Amino acid sequence: MIRRLALAVGAAALLAVPATAAAAPKDKAQPKQEVPKATVTIDVQHLHGGQAQILDTVPVTGTLKPFAPGQHVEVTFYRNGKEVVKRQVAVQQGPDETGTFEASVVVKEGGKYAVSAHHDATAALGSDSTVRKSWTVSFPKLNRGECSPVVGAFKSHLAKMGYVSGGGKCFTARLGREVLAYRKVNDMDRTKKAGPGLVKSVFEGKGGYHVKYPDAGEHAEVPIDKQVLVLVKKGKPFAIYPVSTGKPSTPTITGHYYFYRQEPGYNSEGMYYSFYWHNGYAVHGYAEVPNYAASHGCVRTFIADQPRIYEQLHYGESIFVW
């Protein structure tokens, strides 16, 4: 009896122990480790007086301190304030616990360029951004006979406006004639020289011919004051050629006419691949094509251009002369 009473008292005592006292003690909270602050820097390379030449590759180098494995930096390039391209670049280990990275952009258009870099915060390293570093674009003079990627791109930009100067990357005689046509359309000195200012305008898409009769279907236009022949399709010029029209004593007749007769090769007057549009008036090649009106009334073209023009014109097609 006494033993049973002792067991009962012991059990009651155990039940009376507070739950908090019976629970196992919790681990103390670990102190939060502070993430190191990041510092990002960039440097733009290969500039000359704050400029890069058109089609140059502009490299950008940068650092991220301190170095931490597995980090990336976002490098963003801008043109005239608008984003051009954004790249995620891996950070490599450099000297003195500094990370390094590289990126580059090809300068394909004129304007003001800039670059910045940003590191997003990670578990190993904090965030940081740079200010934008900027540069402008320079354009070279292009010389007759020169062969370069810039000449090739210059041709492509001319062609978009209708000044089609053939393929390749060389400054040919044909390109010189298209430069002359461009100069005539834009009331510039009538030469075949492509100086920096002209090259810049072409790369920026400036200096195109404004079609006078955009709704006339496929046709030819001859603005006498410009001294050019413009072939138009779907309201846009697809070929522009320098010409010489009638001199003051034998002016070119003006108005709206239609091509009606072809004459291949040379004739007795020295006219080459003639396409007639009114009586004896024709578009034809000739040995002499001055930069001013000098013909007997016809529209003279360069001998080298006329076979191509002859194929581009058609019977019944309109020609507008004014």
SEMI-903101 format. One record per residue (C-alpha): residue in three letters; x, y, z; residue number from 1. Coordinates in Angstrom, 1 decimal. Example, Ala and Ser with C-alpha at 12.3 -4.5 7.8 and 13.67 -1.06 7.14 Angstrom:
SEMI-903101
> type | px | py | pz | seq
> ALA | 12.3 | -4.5 | 7.8 | 1
> SER | 13.7 | -1.1 | 7.1 | 2
This chain:
SEMI-903101
> type | px | py | pz | seq
> MET | 0.0 | 0.0 | 0.0 | 1
> ILE | 2.8 | 2.4 | 0.9 | 2
> ARG | 4.6 | 1.5 | -2.4 | 3
> ARG | 1.5 | 2.3 | -4.5 | 4
> LEU | 1.1 | 5.7 | -2.8 | 5
> ALA | 4.7 | 6.6 | -3.5 | 6
> LEU | 4.3 | 5.8 | -7.2 | 7
> ALA | 1.2 | 7.9 | -7.5 | 8
> VAL | 2.8 | 10.9 | -5.9 | 9
> GLY | 5.8 | 10.6 | -8.2 | 10
> ALA | 3.6 | 10.5 | -11.3 | 11
> ALA | 1.7 | 13.6 | -10.2 | 12
> ALA | 5.0 | 15.5 | -9.7 | 13
> LEU | 6.1 | 14.7 | -13.2 | 14
> LEU | 2.8 | 16.0 | -14.6 | 15
> ALA | 3.2 | 19.2 | -12.7 | 16
> VAL | 6.5 | 20.1 | -14.5 | 17
> PRO | 5.9 | 23.1 | -16.9 | 18
> ALA | 6.1 | 22.2 | -20.6 | 19
> THR | 8.8 | 24.9 | -21.2 | 20
> ALA | 11.0 | 23.2 | -18.6 | 21
> ALA | 10.6 | 19.8 | -20.2 | 22
> ALA | 11.3 | 21.1 | -23.8 | 23
> ALA | 14.9 | 20.8 | -25.1 | 24
> PRO | 16.7 | 24.2 | -25.3 | 25
> LYS | 16.7 | 25.8 | -28.8 | 26
> ASP | 19.9 | 26.7 | -30.7 | 27
> LYS | 20.8 | 30.3 | -30.6 | 28
> ALA | 20.2 | 32.2 | -33.9 | 29
> GLN | 23.3 | 32.5 | -36.1 | 30
> PRO | 24.4 | 36.1 | -36.8 | 31
> LYS | 23.6 | 37.2 | -40.5 | 32
> GLN | 26.8 | 37.5 | -42.6 | 33
> GLU | 27.1 | 40.9 | -44.3 | 34
> VAL | 27.5 | 40.7 | -48.2 | 35
> PRO | 30.5 | 42.7 | -49.4 | 36
> LYS | 29.8 | 45.8 | -51.3 | 37
> ALA | 30.6 | 45.8 | -55.1 | 38
> THR | 32.4 | 48.4 | -57.1 | 39
> VAL | 32.1 | 48.3 | -61.0 | 40
> THR | 34.3 | 50.4 | -63.3 | 41
> ILE | 34.5 | 50.6 | -67.1 | 42
> ASP | 36.9 | 52.1 | -69.7 | 43
> VAL | 36.2 | 52.6 | -73.4 | 44
> GLN | 39.2 | 51.7 | -75.6 | 45
> HIS | 40.4 | 52.6 | -79.1 | 46
> LEU | 39.0 | 56.1 | -79.2 | 47
> HIS | 40.7 | 59.1 | -80.9 | 48
> GLY | 39.8 | 62.4 | -79.5 | 49
> GLY | 36.6 | 60.9 | -78.1 | 50
> GLN | 35.6 | 59.4 | -81.4 | 51
> ALA | 35.5 | 56.1 | -83.2 | 52
> GLN | 35.5 | 55.8 | -86.9 | 53
> ILE | 32.4 | 54.3 | -88.6 | 54
> LEU | 32.5 | 50.5 | -88.7 | 55
> ASP | 35.2 | 50.4 | -86.0 | 56
> THR | 34.9 | 47.8 | -83.2 | 57
> VAL | 34.9 | 49.6 | -79.9 | 58
> PRO | 36.1 | 47.4 | -76.9 | 59
> VAL | 35.1 | 48.1 | -73.4 | 60
> THR | 37.0 | 46.7 | -70.4 | 61
> GLY | 35.9 | 46.7 | -66.8 | 62
> THR | 36.6 | 45.6 | -63.3 | 63
> LEU | 34.4 | 44.3 | -60.4 | 64
> LYS | 35.8 | 44.5 | -56.9 | 65
> PRO | 36.1 | 42.3 | -54.9 | 66
> PHE | 36.3 | 39.2 | -57.1 | 67
> ALA | 33.8 | 36.5 | -56.3 | 68
> PRO | 33.4 | 33.3 | -58.3 | 69
> GLY | 30.4 | 33.0 | -60.6 | 70
> GLN | 29.6 | 36.7 | -61.0 | 71
> HIS | 28.2 | 38.4 | -64.2 | 72
> VAL | 28.0 | 42.0 | -65.2 | 73
> GLU | 25.4 | 43.5 | -67.6 | 74
> VAL | 26.9 | 45.8 | -70.2 | 75
> THR | 24.6 | 48.0 | -72.1 | 76
> PHE | 25.4 | 50.0 | -75.3 | 77
> TYR | 23.3 | 53.0 | -76.4 | 78
> ARG | 23.0 | 55.2 | -79.5 | 79
> ASN | 21.5 | 58.6 | -79.3 | 80
> GLY | 20.1 | 57.7 | -75.8 | 81
> LYS | 18.4 | 54.5 | -77.0 | 82
> GLU | 19.5 | 51.0 | -76.1 | 83
> VAL | 21.3 | 49.3 | -78.9 | 84
> VAL | 22.4 | 46.0 | -77.4 | 85
> LYS | 22.7 | 44.5 | -73.9 | 86
> ARG | 25.1 | 41.7 | -73.0 | 87
> GLN | 25.6 | 39.5 | -69.9 | 88
> VAL | 29.4 | 39.2 | -69.4 | 89
> ALA | 31.2 | 36.7 | -67.2 | 90
> VAL | 33.6 | 38.1 | -64.7 | 91
> GLN | 37.1 | 36.6 | -64.7 | 92
> GLN | 39.6 | 36.5 | -61.8 | 93
> GLY | 42.2 | 39.3 | -62.2 | 94
> PRO | 45.0 | 40.5 | -60.0 | 95
> ASP | 44.7 | 41.7 | -56.4 | 96
> GLU | 41.3 | 40.1 | -55.8 | 97
> THR | 39.8 | 42.1 | -58.7 | 98
> GLY | 37.4 | 40.6 | -61.3 | 99
> THR | 37.7 | 41.7 | -64.9 | 100
> PHE | 35.3 | 41.6 | -67.9 | 101
> GLU | 35.2 | 42.7 | -71.5 | 102
> ALA | 32.6 | 43.6 | -74.2 | 103
> SER | 32.5 | 45.4 | -77.5 | 104
> VAL | 30.2 | 47.0 | -80.1 | 105
> VAL | 30.6 | 47.7 | -83.8 | 106
> VAL | 29.8 | 51.3 | -84.7 | 107
> LYS | 27.5 | 50.8 | -87.8 | 108
> GLU | 25.7 | 54.2 | -87.7 | 109
> GLY | 26.4 | 57.8 | -86.9 | 110
> GLY | 25.4 | 59.4 | -83.7 | 111
> LYS | 26.4 | 59.6 | -80.1 | 112
> TYR | 27.2 | 56.2 | -78.4 | 113
> ALA | 27.4 | 55.4 | -74.7 | 114
> VAL | 28.0 | 52.4 | -72.5 | 115
> SER | 27.3 | 51.5 | -68.9 | 116
> ALA | 27.7 | 48.4 | -66.7 | 117
> HIS | 25.7 | 47.0 | -63.8 | 118
> HIS | 26.1 | 44.2 | -61.3 | 119
> ASP | 23.0 | 42.7 | -59.7 | 120
> ALA | 23.3 | 41.8 | -56.0 | 121
> THR | 24.0 | 38.1 | -55.4 | 122
> ALA | 24.5 | 36.0 | -52.2 | 123
> ALA | 28.2 | 36.6 | -52.6 | 124
> LEU | 28.4 | 40.3 | -53.7 | 125
> GLY | 26.4 | 43.5 | -53.6 | 126
> SER | 25.1 | 45.6 | -56.5 | 127
> ASP | 26.7 | 48.5 | -58.3 | 128
> SER | 26.3 | 50.5 | -61.5 | 129
> THR | 28.6 | 52.8 | -63.5 | 130
> VAL | 27.7 | 56.1 | -65.1 | 131
> ARG | 27.5 | 56.1 | -68.9 | 132
> LYS | 30.7 | 56.8 | -70.9 | 133
> SER | 30.1 | 58.2 | -74.3 | 134
> TRP | 31.8 | 58.9 | -77.7 | 135
> THR | 30.8 | 60.1 | -81.2 | 136
> VAL | 31.5 | 58.8 | -84.7 | 137
> SER | 33.9 | 60.1 | -87.3 | 138
> PHE | 33.7 | 59.5 | -91.0 | 139
> PRO | 36.6 | 59.2 | -93.4 | 140
> LYS | 37.1 | 60.6 | -96.9 | 141
> LEU | 36.8 | 57.9 | -99.5 | 142
> ASN | 39.2 | 57.9 | -102.4 | 143
> ARG | 39.0 | 56.6 | -106.0 | 144
> GLY | 40.4 | 53.0 | -106.1 | 145
> GLU | 40.2 | 52.5 | -102.3 | 146
> CYS | 38.9 | 49.1 | -101.2 | 147
> SER | 37.6 | 48.8 | -97.6 | 148
> PRO | 34.6 | 47.7 | -95.6 | 149
> VAL | 33.6 | 51.3 | -95.2 | 150
> VAL | 33.4 | 51.7 | -99.0 | 151
> GLY | 31.3 | 48.6 | -99.2 | 152
> ALA | 28.9 | 49.9 | -96.6 | 153
> PHE | 28.8 | 53.3 | -98.2 | 154
> LYS | 27.7 | 51.6 | -101.4 | 155
> SER | 24.9 | 49.8 | -99.6 | 156
> HIS | 23.6 | 52.9 | -98.0 | 157
> LEU | 23.6 | 54.7 | -101.3 | 158
> ALA | 21.7 | 51.8 | -102.9 | 159
> LYS | 18.9 | 52.1 | -100.3 | 160
> MET | 18.2 | 55.6 | -101.7 | 161
> GLY | 18.4 | 54.5 | -105.3 | 162
> TYR | 22.0 | 55.4 | -106.1 | 163
> VAL | 23.0 | 51.9 | -107.2 | 164
> SER | 26.8 | 51.7 | -107.6 | 165
> GLY | 27.4 | 47.9 | -107.9 | 166
> GLY | 28.7 | 45.4 | -105.4 | 167
> GLY | 32.1 | 44.9 | -103.8 | 168
> LYS | 34.1 | 47.1 | -101.5 | 169
> CYS | 36.1 | 49.2 | -103.9 | 170
> PHE | 35.6 | 52.8 | -105.0 | 171
> THR | 35.1 | 52.2 | -108.8 | 172
> ALA | 34.3 | 54.6 | -111.6 | 173
> ARG | 30.6 | 53.6 | -111.3 | 174
> LEU | 30.6 | 54.6 | -107.6 | 175
> GLY | 32.1 | 58.0 | -108.7 | 176
> ARG | 29.2 | 58.5 | -111.1 | 177
> GLU | 26.7 | 57.7 | -108.3 | 178
> VAL | 28.4 | 60.2 | -106.0 | 179
> LEU | 28.1 | 62.7 | -108.8 | 180
> ALA | 24.4 | 61.9 | -109.1 | 181
> TYR | 24.0 | 62.3 | -105.3 | 182
> ARG | 25.7 | 65.6 | -105.4 | 183
> LYS | 23.5 | 66.8 | -108.3 | 184
> VAL | 20.3 | 65.8 | -106.5 | 185
> ASN | 21.4 | 67.6 | -103.3 | 186
> ASP | 22.6 | 70.8 | -105.1 | 187
> MET | 26.3 | 70.2 | -104.1 | 188
> ASP | 29.4 | 70.8 | -106.0 | 189
> ARG | 29.3 | 68.6 | -109.1 | 190
> THR | 32.3 | 66.4 | -108.5 | 191
> LYS | 32.9 | 62.7 | -107.9 | 192
> LYS | 34.5 | 63.2 | -104.5 | 193
> ALA | 33.2 | 61.6 | -101.3 | 194
> GLY | 34.4 | 63.8 | -98.4 | 195
> PRO | 33.7 | 63.1 | -94.8 | 196
> GLY | 30.5 | 65.2 | -94.7 | 197
> LEU | 29.0 | 63.5 | -97.7 | 198
> VAL | 29.9 | 60.0 | -96.3 | 199
> LYS | 28.3 | 60.9 | -93.0 | 200
> SER | 25.1 | 62.1 | -94.7 | 201
> VAL | 24.9 | 58.9 | -96.7 | 202
> PHE | 25.3 | 56.6 | -93.7 | 203
> GLU | 22.6 | 58.6 | -92.0 | 204
> GLY | 20.2 | 58.0 | -94.9 | 205
> LYS | 20.1 | 61.6 | -95.9 | 206
> GLY | 20.1 | 63.0 | -99.5 | 207
> GLY | 17.5 | 60.8 | -101.2 | 208
> TYR | 15.6 | 61.9 | -104.3 | 209
> HIS | 12.0 | 62.9 | -103.8 | 210
> VAL | 9.8 | 61.4 | -106.5 | 211
> LYS | 7.5 | 64.0 | -108.2 | 212
> TYR | 5.0 | 61.5 | -109.6 | 213
> PRO | 4.8 | 58.7 | -107.1 | 214
> ASP | 1.5 | 57.4 | -108.5 | 215
> ALA | 2.6 | 57.1 | -112.1 | 216
> GLY | 3.6 | 53.5 | -111.9 | 217
> GLU | 7.0 | 52.5 | -113.3 | 218
> HIS | 8.4 | 55.5 | -115.1 | 219
> ALA | 11.4 | 57.9 | -115.6 | 220
> GLU | 11.8 | 61.4 | -114.3 | 221
> VAL | 14.3 | 64.0 | -115.6 | 222
> PRO | 14.4 | 67.2 | -113.4 | 223
> ILE | 16.5 | 69.4 | -115.7 | 224
> ASP | 17.8 | 71.6 | -112.9 | 225
> LYS | 19.2 | 68.5 | -111.2 | 226
> GLN | 20.7 | 67.0 | -114.4 | 227
> VAL | 19.8 | 63.4 | -113.4 | 228
> LEU | 17.7 | 60.6 | -114.8 | 229
> VAL | 15.7 | 58.9 | -112.1 | 230
> LEU | 13.9 | 55.5 | -112.7 | 231
> VAL | 11.0 | 55.0 | -110.4 | 232
> LYS | 9.1 | 51.9 | -109.3 | 233
> LYS | 6.3 | 51.6 | -106.7 | 234
> GLY | 6.7 | 55.3 | -105.9 | 235
> LYS | 10.5 | 55.0 | -105.1 | 236
> PRO | 13.7 | 55.5 | -107.1 | 237
> PHE | 15.4 | 52.3 | -107.9 | 238
> ALA | 18.2 | 53.8 | -110.2 | 239
> ILE | 19.6 | 57.4 | -110.4 | 240
> TYR | 22.1 | 58.5 | -113.1 | 241
> PRO | 23.9 | 61.7 | -113.8 | 242
> VAL | 23.0 | 63.1 | -117.3 | 243
> SER | 23.4 | 66.1 | -119.5 | 244
> THR | 20.3 | 67.6 | -121.1 | 245
> GLY | 19.9 | 70.2 | -123.9 | 246
> LYS | 21.9 | 73.3 | -123.8 | 247
> PRO | 20.1 | 76.7 | -123.8 | 248
> SER | 20.2 | 77.0 | -127.6 | 249
> THR | 18.8 | 73.4 | -128.1 | 250
> PRO | 16.8 | 72.8 | -124.9 | 251
> THR | 15.3 | 69.5 | -124.0 | 252
> ILE | 11.6 | 69.4 | -124.6 | 253
> THR | 9.6 | 69.2 | -121.4 | 254
> GLY | 6.3 | 67.4 | -120.6 | 255
> HIS | 5.0 | 63.9 | -120.3 | 256
> TYR | 5.9 | 61.4 | -123.0 | 257
> TYR | 6.2 | 57.6 | -123.7 | 258
> PHE | 9.1 | 55.5 | -124.9 | 259
> TYR | 8.3 | 54.2 | -128.3 | 260
> ARG | 11.5 | 53.1 | -130.2 | 261
> GLN | 14.8 | 51.5 | -129.4 | 262
> GLU | 18.1 | 51.6 | -131.3 | 263
> PRO | 20.9 | 49.3 | -130.0 | 264
> GLY | 24.6 | 50.1 | -130.4 | 265
> TYR | 26.0 | 53.3 | -131.9 | 266
> ASN | 24.3 | 55.3 | -134.7 | 267
> SER | 25.9 | 57.7 | -137.1 | 268
> GLU | 25.5 | 60.6 | -134.6 | 269
> GLY | 27.5 | 58.8 | -131.9 | 270
> MET | 24.4 | 58.1 | -129.9 | 271
> TYR | 24.8 | 54.8 | -128.0 | 272
> TYR | 21.8 | 52.4 | -127.2 | 273
> SER | 19.2 | 55.1 | -127.8 | 274
> PHE | 15.6 | 54.8 | -126.4 | 275
> TYR | 13.4 | 57.5 | -128.0 | 276
> TRP | 10.5 | 59.2 | -126.3 | 277
> HIS | 9.5 | 62.1 | -128.7 | 278
> ASN | 10.5 | 62.6 | -132.4 | 279
> GLY | 14.3 | 62.7 | -132.3 | 280
> TYR | 14.6 | 63.1 | -128.5 | 281
> ALA | 16.1 | 60.1 | -126.7 | 282
> VAL | 17.9 | 58.8 | -123.7 | 283
> HIS | 21.2 | 57.6 | -125.0 | 284
> GLY | 24.9 | 57.2 | -124.1 | 285
> TYR | 27.4 | 59.6 | -125.4 | 286
> ALA | 31.2 | 60.1 | -125.3 | 287
> GLU | 30.9 | 63.5 | -123.5 | 288
> VAL | 28.6 | 64.0 | -120.5 | 289
> PRO | 29.5 | 67.3 | -118.8 | 290
> ASN | 28.1 | 68.2 | -115.4 | 291
> TYR | 25.8 | 70.8 | -117.0 | 292
> ALA | 23.2 | 71.0 | -119.8 | 293
> ALA | 25.2 | 70.6 | -123.1 | 294
> SER | 23.4 | 68.2 | -125.5 | 295
> HIS | 21.4 | 69.0 | -128.6 | 296
> GLY | 18.2 | 68.2 | -126.7 | 297
> CYS | 18.5 | 64.6 | -125.8 | 298
> VAL | 19.2 | 63.2 | -122.4 | 299
> ARG | 22.9 | 62.1 | -122.5 | 300
> THR | 24.2 | 59.4 | -120.2 | 301
> PHE | 27.6 | 57.9 | -119.6 | 302
> ILE | 28.5 | 55.2 | -122.1 | 303
> ALA | 29.2 | 52.8 | -119.1 | 304
> ASP | 25.7 | 53.4 | -117.7 | 305
> GLN | 23.6 | 53.3 | -120.9 | 306
> PRO | 23.4 | 49.5 | -121.6 | 307
> ARG | 22.0 | 49.0 | -118.1 | 308
> ILE | 19.5 | 51.9 | -118.5 | 309
> TYR | 18.5 | 50.5 | -121.9 | 310
> GLU | 17.5 | 47.3 | -120.2 | 311
> GLN | 15.7 | 49.1 | -117.4 | 312
> LEU | 13.4 | 51.1 | -119.7 | 313
> HIS | 10.4 | 49.7 | -121.5 | 314
> TYR | 8.2 | 50.4 | -124.5 | 315
> GLY | 5.2 | 52.5 | -123.5 | 316
> GLU | 6.7 | 53.6 | -120.2 | 317
> SER | 6.2 | 57.2 | -119.2 | 318
> ILE | 9.0 | 59.8 | -119.0 | 319
> PHE | 8.4 | 63.1 | -117.2 | 320
> VAL | 10.7 | 66.0 | -118.1 | 321
> TRP | 10.5 | 69.4 | -116.4 | 322
